[in-house]
Amino acid sequence: MREQILEFAVTLPALLISLVFHEVSHGYVAFRLGDKTASDRGRLSPNPLRHLDRFGTLVLFLTFFSSGGQMLFGWAKPVPINPRFFKSPQRGMAWVGLAGPTANFMLAATAALVLERWAHADTLLTVAIFRVFQLNIILMLFNLLPVPPLDGSRIVGGFMPPQMYMRWISLDRYGMLFVMLVLFFLISVPGPFYDVIRACYRLFLPSFGF
């Protein structure tokens, strides 16, 4: 239990940084495209408390400790976006969707650069930086899946004909069901997803010998 608590103490800050940067990036791109909804509601803040979802946080604790530290699942509150303020709501949502995985990519790349150059010793700081890298790779890849309401569905939607797009975004009402199905599939058939994760590890951290 002591090791689990230490692992959680290292992982939680890394996860909060990753989730906050992801959500703020959505809101910032929306702001630049003309939607001030997130800004007006204080959701462009780096303060994690403004982004925490109570139930998502509870699930985070339960999944981590019930799995013996082998699984971590939770979520933050989505940043409110009003596409009516965009010149092109469809294309605007595609850019907003792309912002989240891009933010995770930037954090992962930064963490990898630090690890490759300065952090080869087996210290707590190295573990913490690696957690930032690891979580952002997973968040980036997971959110790029073209499944409503994940970011990948917004990106794909930006290339659809308008009528098809309207039917596509209507699937958001079943979003939690889709996410649960995706998670069940990834847990049941983890091979392909983990192969992509390992490929990213080797690409970003070639000297670590994954």
C-alpha positions in Angstrom: 0.0 0.0 0.0 2.9 2.4 0.8 4.3 1.8 -2.7 0.9 2.5 -4.3 0.5 5.7 -2.4 4.0 6.8 -3.5 3.2 5.9 -7.1 -0.1 7.8 -6.9 1.6 10.8 -5.4 4.0 10.9 -8.4 1.4 10.1 -11.0 -1.4 12.5 -9.9 0.5 15.8 -10.5 1.6 14.5 -13.9 -2.0 13.6 -14.8 -3.3 17.0 -13.5 -0.8 18.9 -15.6 -1.6 16.8 -18.7 -5.4 17.1 -18.3 -5.3 20.9 -17.6 -3.0 21.6 -20.5 -5.2 19.5 -22.8 -8.4 21.3 -21.7 -7.0 24.8 -21.6 -5.7 24.3 -25.2 -9.2 23.5 -26.4 -10.5 26.7 -24.7 -7.6 28.9 -26.0 -8.0 27.8 -29.6 -11.7 28.4 -29.3 -11.0 31.9 -27.9 -8.7 32.7 -30.8 -11.4 31.6 -33.2 -13.9 34.0 -31.5 -15.6 31.9 -28.8 -15.1 33.5 -25.3 -17.2 31.0 -23.5 -14.3 29.2 -21.8 -12.6 32.5 -21.0 -15.7 34.0 -19.4 -16.2 31.0 -17.2 -12.6 31.0 -16.0 -11.7 27.8 -17.8 -8.5 29.1 -19.3 -6.9 29.0 -15.9 -4.0 26.7 -15.0 -5.7 26.0 -11.7 -6.6 22.3 -11.7 -9.5 22.9 -9.3 -11.4 24.7 -12.1 -11.1 21.7 -14.3 -11.7 18.7 -12.0 -14.9 16.7 -12.4 -16.0 15.2 -9.1 -17.2 11.9 -10.4 -14.2 11.6 -12.8 -11.9 12.3 -9.9 -13.6 9.6 -7.7 -13.3 7.1 -10.6 -9.6 8.0 -10.8 -9.0 7.1 -7.1 -11.1 3.9 -7.3 -9.6 2.5 -10.5 -6.0 3.2 -9.3 -6.3 1.7 -5.8 -8.7 -1.2 -6.7 -6.3 -2.3 -9.5 -3.2 -2.2 -7.2 -1.8 0.8 -9.2 -2.0 -1.1 -12.5 -4.9 1.0 -14.0 -5.6 4.7 -14.0 -8.8 6.1 -15.5 -10.6 9.4 -14.9 -11.5 12.6 -16.6 -11.7 16.4 -16.3 -14.7 18.6 -17.0 -14.8 19.4 -20.8 -14.1 23.0 -21.6 -17.4 24.7 -22.7 -17.3 25.5 -26.4 -19.9 27.4 -28.4 -19.2 26.8 -32.1 -21.8 29.4 -33.1 -19.1 32.0 -32.6 -16.9 30.5 -35.2 -16.9 31.6 -38.8 -17.2 28.0 -39.8 -18.5 25.9 -36.9 -17.5 22.7 -38.5 -13.9 23.7 -39.3 -13.6 25.6 -36.0 -14.5 22.5 -34.0 -11.9 20.5 -36.0 -9.2 23.0 -34.9 -10.5 23.0 -31.3 -10.4 19.2 -31.4 -6.9 19.1 -32.7 -5.7 21.4 -30.0 -6.0 18.9 -27.2 -3.8 16.1 -28.7 -1.4 18.7 -30.0 -1.0 20.0 -26.4 -0.3 16.4 -25.2 2.2 15.9 -28.0 4.1 19.1 -27.0 4.2 18.0 -23.3 5.3 14.5 -24.3 8.0 15.9 -26.6 9.3 18.3 -23.9 9.4 15.5 -21.2 11.2 13.2 -23.7 13.8 15.9 -24.4 14.4 16.3 -20.7 14.7 12.6 -20.1 17.0 12.0 -23.1 19.4 14.8 -22.1 19.5 15.0 -18.3 17.4 12.4 -16.5 19.0 8.9 -16.9 19.4 8.3 -13.1 16.7 6.2 -11.4 15.4 9.1 -9.2 11.9 10.2 -8.2 12.2 13.2 -10.4 13.0 11.0 -13.4 10.0 8.8 -12.6 7.8 11.9 -12.4 9.0 13.3 -15.8 8.5 9.9 -17.3 5.0 9.8 -16.0 4.3 13.1 -17.8 5.7 11.6 -21.0 3.8 8.4 -20.6 0.4 9.9 -19.8 0.6 12.5 -22.6 1.4 9.8 -25.2 -1.6 7.8 -24.0 -3.9 10.9 -23.8 -2.8 12.0 -27.3 -3.4 8.6 -28.9 -6.6 7.9 -27.1 -8.2 11.3 -27.9 -7.2 10.9 -31.6 -9.5 8.0 -32.0 -12.3 9.0 -34.3 -15.1 8.1 -31.8 -17.6 10.7 -30.6 -17.1 12.7 -28.5 -13.3 12.3 -28.5 -11.1 14.9 -30.2 -10.5 12.6 -33.2 -14.2 12.7 -34.0 -14.0 16.5 -34.3 -11.0 16.3 -36.6 -12.7 13.8 -38.8 -15.9 15.8 -38.8 -14.1 18.8 -40.2 -13.7 16.9 -43.5 -17.4 15.7 -43.8 -20.1 17.1 -45.9 -22.4 19.4 -43.8 -25.4 17.0 -43.7 -23.2 14.1 -42.7 -21.5 16.2 -40.1 -24.8 17.1 -38.4 -25.7 13.4 -38.1 -22.1 12.7 -36.9 -22.2 15.2 -34.0 -25.7 14.0 -33.0 -23.9 10.8 -31.8 -22.3 12.8 -29.0 -25.4 12.1 -26.9 -24.1 8.5 -26.7 -20.6 9.6 -26.0 -20.1 7.9 -22.6 -21.4 4.6 -24.0 -18.9 4.9 -27.0 -16.0 5.7 -24.6 -16.9 2.7 -22.4 -17.0 0.4 -25.4 -13.7 1.7 -26.7 -12.1 1.1 -23.2 -13.6 -2.4 -23.1 -12.1 -3.1 -26.5 -8.7 -1.7 -25.6 -8.6 -3.8 -22.4 -9.8 -7.0 -24.2 -7.7 -6.6 -27.3 -4.8 -4.3 -26.1 -2.2 -5.4 -28.7 -2.6 -2.8 -31.5 -3.0 0.2 -29.2 0.0 -0.8 -27.1 2.0 -1.5 -30.2 1.4 2.2 -31.2 2.3 3.3 -27.7 5.6 1.3 -27.7 6.4 2.7 -31.2 6.0 6.3 -29.8 8.2 5.3 -26.8 11.0 4.2 -29.2 10.6 7.2 -31.4 10.7 9.8 -28.6 13.1 8.0 -26.2 15.5 6.0 -28.5 18.2 5.7 -25.8 15.9 4.1 -23.2 15.8 0.8 -25.0 12.1 0.0 -25.0 
